[in-house]
Amino acid sequence: MYTVYIIQSEKTGKYYIGFTSNIEDRLSHHNSGANRSTRGKGPWHMVYNEIFEDKTLAWKREQQIKRYKGGKAFKKLLTFKTGRVA
């Protein structure tokens, strides 16, 4: 199982989009400062996620959401609850 996720910085309000096979470890990784893109901008909290059985589908969905970032589709996506399964 793979999770496509969106996390938000409590410090800056910015979003980060990614995918992983272990969401708990990945969120800890972001909050520990080990990720260059999110270092110094945390703490981070989960605002959205989707679960996929296939890694390729998860990666494609991550790329799709990244193209949405900042637009109406991204804002609409954030209004959904987390835990959608695809």
C-alpha positions in Angstrom: 0.0 0.0 0.0 1.2 3.5 -0.9 0.0 6.8 0.5 -0.1 10.0 -1.5 -0.1 12.8 1.0 -0.3 16.6 1.5 1.3 18.0 4.6 1.1 21.6 5.8 3.7 23.6 7.7 2.3 25.1 10.9 5.1 27.6 10.8 4.7 28.9 7.2 1.3 27.5 6.0 3.1 26.0 2.9 2.2 22.6 1.6 4.3 19.6 0.6 3.1 16.8 -1.6 4.6 13.3 -1.6 4.0 9.6 -1.6 5.4 6.8 0.6 4.8 3.2 1.6 5.0 4.2 5.3 3.2 7.4 6.2 4.1 7.5 9.9 7.8 7.2 9.2 7.6 9.7 6.4 5.9 12.3 8.6 8.4 11.8 11.3 11.2 12.2 8.7 9.7 15.6 7.6 9.3 16.8 11.2 12.8 15.7 12.2 14.4 18.0 9.6 15.9 15.2 7.7 14.2 16.2 4.4 15.9 19.1 2.7 12.7 20.5 1.2 10.9 20.7 4.5 13.8 21.4 6.9 13.3 24.3 9.2 9.7 24.9 8.2 7.9 22.5 10.5 6.2 21.2 12.4 4.2 19.6 9.6 0.8 18.0 9.9 -1.3 15.9 7.5 -4.1 17.7 5.7 -4.9 15.1 3.0 -4.1 11.6 1.9 -5.1 8.9 -0.6 -4.2 5.2 -0.4 -3.1 3.2 -3.5 -2.3 -0.5 -3.9 0.0 0.2 -6.8 3.2 2.2 -6.6 3.0 3.5 -10.2 -0.6 4.8 -9.7 0.5 6.5 -6.4 3.4 8.2 -8.2 1.1 9.4 -11.1 -1.4 10.8 -8.6 1.4 12.6 -6.8 2.5 14.2 -10.0 -1.1 15.2 -10.9 -1.6 16.9 -7.5 1.7 18.7 -7.9 0.4 20.2 -11.1 -2.7 21.3 -9.2 -0.7 23.1 -6.6 -1.9 26.7 -5.9 -4.9 26.4 -8.2 -8.6 25.8 -7.8 -8.3 22.0 -8.2 -5.7 22.0 -5.3 -8.0 24.0 -3.0 -11.0 21.8 -3.9 -8.9 18.7 -3.1 -8.1 20.0 0.3 -11.8 20.2 1.2 -12.1 16.4 1.0 -11.5 14.1 4.0 -8.3 12.1 4.3 -8.0 8.4 3.7 -9.5 8.1 0.2 -8.7 4.8 -1.3 -8.1 4.5 -5.1 
